[in-house]
Amino acid sequence: MFPEPVANLDPSQSPEVLQISNAYPNPFRDQLSIKAEIEAGEYELKVFNIKGQCVHEHRAWGKGTLDLSWNGLDAKGRRLPTGIYLLQLKTGARYSTRKVLKY
């Protein structure tokens, strides 16, 4: 009835590990802790407001479990208003997104 599952045994074709495993506290007021899992390489964390505008960006290199934080400020150091924000972690062509609420 269902097709046979397909397994990819070639490790060079395996997908990268990329996941925002936790963002807490959520909702947050002034400080958000972000835990993420990535393979070795450059990563980019962007924060978008509900209008889709990038309000904060962080780029660095890392591997394994990342412990990041965001202070709720925009790229110019201004306090952002209460609202819904999207965290987007990106490495290469892969990305992971998490919704958070700032109060």
Disulfide bonds with the S-S distance in Angstrom:
none
